[in-house]
Amino acid sequence: MYSQVKSGSLYGLNSEQVIVEADLSPGLPAFNLVGLPDVSVRESKERIRAAMINSGFPFPSKRITINLAPAGTKKEGTHFDLPIALGVMAANGTVKKSVAASFAFLGELSLEGKLNRINGALPLSIGLRKNGIKKIILPAANAAEVSAVDDILIYPAESLGQIVSFLKGKEEITPYAKQLEQKWRKNPENMDFSDVAGQETVKRAMQIAAAASHNLLLIGPPGAGKTMMAKRMSGILPEMSYEEKLEVTKIYSVAGELTEEQPMILSRPFRAPHHTVSGPALVGGGASPKPGEVSLAHCGVLFLDELPEFSRYVLEMLRQPVEDEKVSISRIRGTVSFPSRFLLLASMNPCPCGYYGDATHECTCTQNQIRSYLSKVSGPLLDRIDMHIEILPVKYSELAGLGLDPDQDGFLAKPKTSDELRREVEQARAIQLERYHNEMIYYNSQLTTGLIKKYCTLDNETKKLLENAFQKLSFSARAHFKIIKLGRTIADMEGEERIRIHHIAEAIQYRSLDKMYRGI
């Protein structure tokens, strides 16, 4: 007795269809799994046996052979429980083979026959859709997540017994209706730039960074507001497109970061790993590669607070993700790539005590201590950060004026809200999207050398200013091109078609720390 049931296999973010073949033959009772199953798949036979018996279905006392085809690729994940169980039941005559063959199945079984949530349901479903499968039965806990996929019917189930009744026509399972995104939208922290007093120069720099995803380093003493402003950065980034939401949700699905309350990522991620984070946790890895923080921050912000406190070995791993916008992890089975197009936002103190250069506090560090502290951030990594901004402590007059009526004499103007800042960012992004719609890039920070020559022409006076800065501040070639791209973004923020001398002058200002912090 033989049957076939469809399922899928996942490696990285890529999915392929798997045919679960079940054969029942006379002989001593045995349950053999072939087709390169990993430990979690091999253990499924004990879960399946208990789930079938506890759901009231007979477990055949025969020689059971399960083949996961194609047999040449390794199969991982507990989502094979359900298709294997239904393959056995179809071969045993409990359900009709033709009915079972018209669906694809994903799901982990508990010992009592309930369906548990699985990781990677979204990319698995996308892969099945590409193979022409239109109907999938999976755990109800994954239904909202997979509903983001168009042109596919999702049948959410709670138990093995419910699925068998549905396949026999005794019970109806209604296809899952796509939910409104507003139902899932959350902003529990409710952080807004209107809470930040003063620091207008830093806010402008953060706006410029957000407008074209320029990497940004904030340098200042404790209490100046570095972390406070960094946590509000994702709030001024433009809304994600449907394609971006789907791409980010796929990553979170594989990582097991989705829940029933948040089945889809709708707002730009903000990831802030602790400085004790390991290399694989930051960039991804493991025997079965999983995405790290740089991929979980895809289309959003990766914030590294107290940058020099991170291991230098770990920080050096950021070079490739920052430059290539993807992480490639090589294993015996092959190479897995995870996207990592994020805005790198970092903060640091200027010295170990934190008060070097602060007019209101005396620095107690020696020059050797300062040099040792700053050298924890390598020159090559610093060179990949587009903007370096010094932050000074807020004056009392700015704190006292926060939130008060700007029309009264003697009071400061109210700070702009995150919504106001974001609208200005979106206007600059719209200009870039229109300009590069034929170039396969989204914003200025992605410009290649050839595209810089095409879209960032400078007049002679501006070229002379850039040449003088290059020589006096010892800029690298990478820093030179980053300044031009920054100038292009500043021009877009002001709605200017051409890059003018004051745009490049402002861009150089955001790189003026290069000589100081690379040379110490």
C-alpha positions, 0 to 999 in steps of 0.5 A: 500500500502506497501513498504520496503527500506534498510538503516543503523543505526549507534551507535559509530563506529558500524552499523546495517542494518535498513529496512524502512517500509512504509504503506499508508492507507485510512484515515485522512492525517497523517505522523507517524514515529515509531521504536524509531526515535530521534529528527533529524529523527522525523523532517525528515517528514517536510523535506521530504514533502517539498522536494517531492513537490518542486521536482515535485512529489505528496505527498500522502494525506493518513495516512502514517506510517513509521516503522524503523526496528528493532524497538527496537534500537534507530535511529539517524541521518538525513541520514534517509531522503532519504530512508523514502522519497523513501519508501513513493514514492515506496508505492505510486507507483511513483517508482517500489518497486522491483527496490527500494528494490535492493539498500540501501539509505543514504542521507539528503534532503534539502527543495528543494530536494537536497542531503546534505552531511551526517556524518558517511557515511563510517562506515554505508556503511561498515555495509551495505556491511557486510549485503550483500548489494552491491549497495548504493545511497548516496549524491555525497559529500560522494562518495569519502569517501565511495569509500575506501570500496571495493566490493561495488558500489557507486551511487552518486546523487545530488537530489531526482529528479535525483534518481527517474529518475535513478530508473525509467530508464530515467537517468543514474548515473555512479558508482563512480570510486575510486580516486587515493590517491595522489589527496587527499594528502596534506601537507600544513604546510610543516614542516621538522626537517631540520629546527631545529638547534641543539637538536640532543639528543632530536631528537634521543629521538623523533626517538625512541619514533616514532619507537615504539609509546612510550609516550614522555614528553618534559621539558624545558624553553620557546623558547627551541624548544619544540612546534617546534619539537612536530609539526614535530613528525608526519612527522617521523612516518611510512606511514599508512597501508590501514587498518589504513587509513580506521580505522582512516577515519571511526572515522573522518567520524562519527565526521563529520571531513571529507570534499570533499577536504579531503574525506579520512585520508591518513597521520597520525593525529596530534591533539593538543587540547587547554588546556581549552578542556573539558573532553568529548571533549578530550576523547569523550562522549555526549548523543549520544557518539562521538569520542574525541581528543584521538580517532581523534589522533588514529594511530597518535600523540596527543600533549598536549602543556603546560601540567600543564595548562590542568585541572587535572580532564581532564588529569586524564581521559587520564589514561585509553586511554593511557593504554588500547588503547581504550575509553569505554563510557557507556550510557543507550543504551549500551557501545560504544568503540572508538579506541585510539592507539596514541602516547602521546606527551606533553610539559611543563615548569619546573616551572611557570616562565619557567626558573628553571634550565636554566643557562642563565636566573634566576628563580623567582619562590619559591620552593612551587610555583615549587612544586605546578606547577609540582604537576598538573601532577599526578604521575600515569599519569607521570608514563604512559609516557615512556620518559621524556626529558629535553630540553636546549636552543640552542647555537648560534653556532648551530643556525648560522650553520643551513643550511650551507655547512658542508664541510666548516671549522668551520660550523656545519653539516646540520640537518637530514631531516624528510624523513631521520629520518623516514626511520630509524624509518621505519627500526626499525618498520619493525623489530618489525612487523616481530618479533611480527607477531604472537603476535597480537601487532605491536611494543615494547610499546605494549609488555605485561609482558609475552611477555617482558620475551619472547622477552627482555632477559637481561644478568646479568650485564644489570640486575644489572644496572637496579636493581641499577637504580630501587632502587636509582631512586625509579622506579615503576613496570610500569616504570621498564617494560617501561625501558626494552621496551625502551631498546628493541626499542633502540636495534632495532634502532641499528639493534641489536638482543639482548638488551645490557647494553648500551641500558638499560643505555640510556633508564634509562637516558630517565626516570631520571626525575622520582624522581625529578618531582614525588617527588617535 
